[in-house]
Amino acid sequence: MLTLDFNRISLASGTRLLDAGCGVGRHVCEAFRRQGVTVAGVDLKWDDLLKTKNLLSVMSRENNGKWAVAQANIVKLPFSDGYFDVVICSEVLEHVTNDSTAISELIRVLKPGGDLVITVPRYLPERICWAISDAYHNEPGGHVRIYRKKKLKLLLEKSGAFCRRIEYRHGLHAPYWWLKCLVGHKNETFGLVRAYRKFLEWDIIKRPPLIRALEGMLNPFIGKSIVFYLKKEWN
């Protein structure tokens, strides 16, 4: 499931892209589908990095781009200033205690004028999850804050980026997480949870136009994620 829209950023041949907090590789692998794009993914979880590495290794048989994965913390990235043309950080900042340092690092490794895409859980759907279930966020590696749009936008702009577009995604997913919080956020055996999950998986694979239109209508109101498309300012 992709949270950002790759049509909103430039991925021409020769582009160097970093996915900071890449997890199992959903975004970094999608970027690598573009011919000639060099991608790097970093994450703290070694098991997730191995899955990303295996996917990229298979994809590289049909792609002339380069790739790399590394275990690293986004508050101290192992790259030189201005190395990347595009930096993505999806659903990560809400886990990071020192988010201002992390944002500074993301912008540091991005070249002036480069694309920065940040996604985090949206305030209202996330607040409902927290209200329903303490266990949802009170666990090791869980969410440490809920972002308000204006506050995060201001933090990003103060760090050296300007926001050119904001979108909301995954309107169908918010009720799924509210349901999970009601019955136990790790309870995958509850009948309605299993049925809803199968529906979401079917939608991701088949992408039926009617369901896509429905989610498009829901996104402005209960979209689970908010997406910031930014550019690094020229010095």
C-alpha positions as CSV (number, residue, x, y, z in Angstrom):
1,M,0.0,0.0,0.0
2,L,1.5,3.3,-1.1
3,T,0.8,6.4,0.9
4,L,2.5,9.0,-1.4
5,D,1.7,9.6,-5.1
6,F,4.8,9.2,-7.2
7,N,3.3,11.2,-9.9
8,R,3.8,14.3,-7.7
9,I,7.6,14.0,-7.8
10,S,10.2,13.8,-10.5
11,L,12.0,10.4,-10.9
12,A,13.9,10.8,-14.1
13,S,16.8,8.5,-15.0
14,G,19.8,9.4,-12.8
15,T,17.7,10.5,-9.8
16,R,19.0,9.5,-6.4
17,L,16.2,8.8,-3.8
18,L,16.4,8.0,-0.1
19,D,13.6,6.3,1.7
20,A,14.3,7.1,5.4
21,G,12.5,4.5,7.5
22,C,11.8,2.2,4.5
23,G,10.4,-0.7,6.5
24,V,9.7,-3.7,4.2
25,G,10.3,-1.5,1.1
26,R,6.9,-0.5,-0.2
27,H,8.0,3.0,-1.3
28,V,11.6,2.4,-2.1
29,C,10.7,-0.6,-4.3
30,E,8.0,1.4,-6.1
31,A,10.6,4.1,-6.9
32,F,13.0,1.5,-8.1
33,R,10.5,0.5,-10.8
34,R,11.6,3.7,-12.7
35,Q,14.5,2.9,-15.0
36,G,17.8,4.4,-14.1
37,V,16.8,5.6,-10.6
38,T,19.2,5.0,-7.8
39,V,17.5,4.2,-4.5
40,A,18.7,3.8,-0.9
41,G,16.6,2.6,2.1
42,V,17.5,2.9,5.7
43,D,15.7,1.6,8.8
44,L,16.5,0.4,12.3
45,K,14.8,-3.0,11.9
46,W,17.2,-5.5,10.4
47,D,14.5,-8.0,9.6
48,D,12.6,-5.4,7.5
49,L,15.8,-4.4,5.8
50,L,16.4,-8.0,4.7
51,K,13.0,-8.2,3.1
52,T,13.7,-4.9,1.3
53,K,17.1,-6.1,0.2
54,N,15.6,-9.3,-1.2
55,L,12.9,-7.4,-3.2
56,L,15.4,-4.9,-4.6
57,S,17.8,-7.7,-5.5
58,V,15.0,-9.5,-7.6
59,M,13.9,-6.2,-9.2
60,S,17.5,-5.3,-10.2
61,R,17.5,-8.1,-12.8
62,E,15.2,-5.9,-14.9
63,N,16.4,-2.4,-13.9
64,N,19.6,-0.7,-14.7
65,G,19.4,1.5,-11.6
66,K,21.5,1.0,-8.4
67,W,20.3,0.3,-4.9
68,A,21.5,0.0,-1.3
69,V,20.0,-0.6,2.1
70,A,21.6,0.2,5.5
71,Q,20.7,0.0,9.1
72,A,20.7,3.6,10.3
73,N,18.8,6.1,12.5
74,I,17.2,9.0,10.8
75,V,18.4,11.4,13.5
76,K,22.0,10.7,12.2
77,L,22.0,9.7,8.5
78,P,25.2,8.3,7.1
79,F,25.2,10.4,3.9
80,S,26.9,13.7,2.8
81,D,25.1,17.0,2.5
82,G,22.9,17.4,-0.5
83,Y,23.5,13.8,-1.8
84,F,19.9,12.9,-2.8
85,D,17.5,14.4,-5.3
86,V,14.4,13.0,-3.5
87,V,13.9,12.1,0.2
88,I,10.9,10.2,1.4
89,C,9.9,9.7,5.1
90,S,6.6,7.9,5.4
91,E,4.9,7.1,8.7
92,V,8.1,7.5,10.7
93,L,8.3,10.9,12.5
94,E,5.4,10.0,14.8
95,H,7.8,7.3,16.3
96,V,10.8,9.6,16.7
97,T,11.4,11.4,20.0
98,N,13.6,14.1,18.6
99,D,11.6,14.9,15.4
100,S,13.2,18.3,14.8
101,T,16.6,16.7,14.6
102,A,15.3,14.0,12.3
103,I,13.7,16.6,10.0
104,S,17.0,18.6,9.9
105,E,18.8,15.4,8.8
106,L,16.3,14.7,6.1
107,I,16.7,18.2,4.7
108,R,20.5,18.1,5.1
109,V,21.0,15.1,2.8
110,L,18.6,16.6,0.2
111,K,20.0,18.8,-2.5
112,P,18.6,22.4,-2.8
113,G,15.5,22.4,-4.9
114,G,15.0,18.6,-4.3
115,D,11.7,16.9,-3.4
116,L,10.9,16.0,0.2
117,V,7.8,13.9,0.9
118,I,6.7,13.5,4.5
119,T,3.7,11.4,5.6
120,V,2.3,11.0,9.2
121,P,-1.0,9.8,10.7
122,R,-3.6,12.6,10.4
123,Y,-4.8,14.2,13.6
124,L,-8.5,13.3,13.9
125,P,-8.3,9.6,12.9
126,E,-5.2,9.2,15.1
127,R,-6.8,11.0,18.1
128,I,-9.8,8.6,17.9
129,C,-7.4,5.6,18.0
130,W,-5.7,7.0,21.1
131,A,-9.0,7.7,22.7
132,I,-10.2,4.1,22.1
133,S,-7.0,2.2,23.0
134,D,-4.1,3.1,25.2
135,A,-2.3,-0.1,24.0
136,Y,-2.4,1.3,20.4
137,H,0.4,3.7,21.1
138,N,1.8,2.7,24.6
139,E,4.2,0.0,23.4
140,P,7.9,0.0,22.5
141,G,8.5,1.8,19.2
142,G,4.9,3.1,19.2
143,H,3.6,6.5,18.4
144,V,5.0,9.2,20.7
145,R,2.9,12.2,19.4
146,I,-0.1,13.2,17.2
147,Y,0.7,15.9,14.7
148,R,-1.5,18.9,13.9
149,K,-1.2,19.9,10.3
150,K,-0.2,23.5,10.9
151,K,2.4,22.6,13.6
152,L,4.2,20.1,11.4
153,K,4.0,22.3,8.4
154,L,5.6,25.1,10.4
155,L,8.3,22.8,11.7
156,L,9.2,21.6,8.2
157,E,9.3,25.2,6.8
158,K,11.5,26.4,9.7
159,S,13.9,23.6,8.9
160,G,14.4,24.8,5.3
161,A,11.6,23.4,3.2
162,F,8.6,25.0,1.6
163,C,5.3,23.1,1.3
164,R,3.8,23.0,-2.2
165,R,1.0,20.5,-1.7
166,I,-0.9,18.6,1.0
167,E,-3.0,15.6,0.4
168,Y,-5.0,13.1,2.5
169,R,-4.9,9.3,1.9
170,H,-6.4,6.0,3.1
171,G,-9.9,7.1,4.0
172,L,-11.0,3.5,4.0
173,H,-8.3,2.5,6.5
174,A,-9.3,4.8,9.4
175,P,-12.4,2.8,10.3
176,Y,-10.4,-0.4,10.1
177,W,-8.0,0.9,12.7
178,W,-10.8,2.2,14.9
179,L,-12.3,-1.3,14.8
180,K,-9.0,-2.9,15.7
181,C,-8.5,-0.5,18.6
182,L,-12.0,-1.5,19.9
183,V,-11.2,-5.2,19.9
184,G,-7.5,-5.1,20.6
185,H,-5.1,-3.5,18.0
186,K,-3.2,-6.7,17.6
187,N,-6.3,-9.0,17.4
188,E,-6.3,-10.3,13.9
189,T,-8.7,-13.2,14.6
190,F,-11.9,-11.2,15.3
191,G,-14.3,-11.9,12.5
192,L,-15.1,-8.3,11.4
193,V,-11.4,-7.4,11.6
194,R,-10.5,-10.3,9.3
195,A,-13.3,-9.5,6.9
196,Y,-12.3,-5.8,6.7
197,R,-8.7,-6.7,6.2
198,K,-9.6,-9.0,3.3
199,F,-11.7,-6.2,1.8
200,L,-8.7,-3.8,2.0
201,E,-6.3,-6.3,0.5
202,W,-8.8,-7.0,-2.3
203,D,-9.1,-3.2,-2.9
204,I,-5.3,-2.8,-3.0
205,I,-4.9,-5.5,-5.6
206,K,-8.0,-4.9,-7.8
207,R,-8.4,-1.1,-7.3
208,P,-12.0,-1.1,-8.5
209,P,-13.1,2.3,-9.8
210,L,-16.2,2.6,-7.6
211,I,-14.2,1.9,-4.4
212,R,-11.4,4.2,-5.5
213,A,-14.0,7.0,-6.0
214,L,-15.5,6.2,-2.5
215,E,-12.1,6.5,-0.9
216,G,-11.5,9.7,-2.8
217,M,-14.6,11.2,-1.2
218,L,-13.6,10.0,2.3
219,N,-10.0,11.2,2.2
220,P,-10.6,14.9,2.9
221,F,-12.7,13.9,6.0
222,I,-11.2,10.8,7.5
223,G,-8.0,10.1,5.5
224,K,-5.8,8.1,7.8
225,S,-2.6,9.8,6.6
226,I,-1.6,13.3,5.7
227,V,1.0,13.8,2.9
228,F,3.3,16.9,2.7
229,Y,5.0,17.5,-0.7
230,L,7.8,19.9,-0.2
231,K,10.9,21.4,-1.8
232,K,14.2,22.2,-0.1
233,E,14.8,25.9,-0.3
234,W,17.8,27.2,-2.3
235,N,20.4,28.7,0.0
